[in-house]
Amino acid sequence: MSKRSFQGKTILVVGGAGFVGSNLAHRLVAEKPAKLIIVDNLLSADISNVPADPCVDFRFGSITSDQILQKLPDTINFVFHLSTYHGNQSSMHDPLADHENNTFTTLKLLERLKDVKGLEAVVYSSAGCTVAQKTFDEAKPTTEDDPVSLYLDSPYQMSKIFGEFYGNYYWMRHGIPFIKARFQNVYGPREILGAGQWRGTPATVWRNVTPTFIWKALHNEPLPLDKGGVATRDFIYVDDIVAGLMACATNGEAGGVYNIASGVETSIKDLADTINRLTGNKAAVAVMEARPWDRSGKRFGETSKAERELGFVPKVSLEDGLTRTVKWTKENMATIERCVAQHARYLAPQKAAAE
Ligand SMILES: NC(=O)c1ccc[n+]([C@@H]2O[C@H](COP(=O)([O-])OP(=O)(O)OC[C@H]3O[C@@H](n4cnc5c(N)ncnc54)[C@H](O)[C@@H]3O)[C@@H](O)[C@H]2O)c1
């Protein structure tokens, strides 16, 4: 039984044009809110992701903009803060841009929210990778109260945890009902390769392993396996992440933190084999060197707290989720190719240099 409901409420989704944010926005529209405000500067998103519904009020710009912040209503019931400078490699290439679009977004948003009335929950998308132990030995499930290392691999990871620090402070000092949802590796429809602006490295296009593998497999290309694909991750389908975010908002405890994870450990090699099977890709996998910066070996999330306190149980198996994502990718290939093509002039010289 949910403690809070979205019907007739005013909801703000920051980063709501992005992959997870847009899936959340589409799902929230069905809850019949009075108003769903989306703030997004389209840095890593395509406008086609934003739902076309009369309750949706899309505001183009950065959540760090004073003008955008001042024009937010004085009463907002739910906030989902999903904006980020996507992702680890972009943040290493440009730590200042990461600060501006990651850490600073959280601070400026919270400063504004301290004057907003009616807040029932402010849900923050944090990252399990920040907390996970750095190991290639056998992984133990990451729990919510595992310690956080002071030696993180990227500005992105630091920004995600600074967001938790700021949110905890604003909860303790100003009573903002801040709730942390720590994601594992999300995959699924509406993750558009190349969406948004060039952010300095090919990771602008090749965002995450799952959409990259699916795109390459559908183009009959070999799937690249860093370190032979021995690393493991906890892959969670986007509908499950959306359900977890909504459960944080309706049932989460202010000041609390919840792993929103599948709890299932899958190797990158197994992911590649499954995607090749589902797409009929016959190209052999390509074994690559390990990425020098990446010490994240094997990891997955512990899910019992979210189940116990939120009633959250992931429903979609990897096989089912990948099947749905392959289907979506085929159906939306024109949009994906358009977004990838916007970066051709940046990618081409890098490709030529590598050859
Ligand atoms: N996808 C994953 O596997 C994963 C894992 C762990 C955590 N997360 C977190 O979940 C959230 C959503 O991730 P995603 O995969 O949907 O990424 P995404 O890049 O698709 O979405 C981020 C959105 O934030 C927007 N944005 C960037 N800077 C902004 C700014 N200054 N003001 C307003 N909007 C801005 C982008 O344009 C984009 O729409 C992020 O906070 C991310 O750190 C994601």
The ligand as an ORCA input file, in Angstrom:
! r2SCAN-3c Opt
* xyz 0 1
  N      21.767      4.675    -16.874
  C      22.431      4.081    -15.893
  O      22.854      2.922    -16.027
  C      22.644      4.793    -14.585
  C      23.350      4.143    -13.558
  C      23.550      4.799    -12.357
  C      23.034      6.074    -12.183
  N      22.376      6.689    -13.192
  C      21.881      8.048    -12.986
  O      20.558      8.136    -13.474
  C      20.301      9.420    -14.002
  C      19.743      9.303    -15.407
  O      20.718      8.670    -16.224
  P      20.457      8.400    -17.750
  O      21.136      7.133    -18.076
  O      19.020      8.573    -18.046
  O      21.294      9.573    -18.400
  P      20.893     10.620    -19.545
  O      22.165     11.241    -19.993
  O      20.063      9.951    -20.587
  O      19.994     11.646    -18.768
  C      20.508     12.781    -18.111
  C      19.684     13.954    -18.527
  O      20.146     15.129    -17.845
  C      20.105     16.203    -18.782
  N      20.975     17.269    -18.268
  C      22.336     17.320    -18.261
  N      22.763     18.459    -17.685
  C      21.641     19.136    -17.318
  C      21.428     20.393    -16.700
  N      22.467     21.174    -16.337
  N      20.160     20.803    -16.487
  C      19.089     20.025    -16.871
  N      19.245     18.820    -17.465
  C      20.505     18.389    -17.687
  C      20.564     15.567    -20.065
  O      20.281     16.329    -21.212
  C      19.798     14.261    -20.023
  O      18.510     14.400    -20.537
  C      21.629     10.180    -13.929
  O      21.630     11.001    -12.796
  C      22.658      9.071    -13.783
  O      23.806      9.520    -13.092
  C      22.175      6.082    -14.397
*
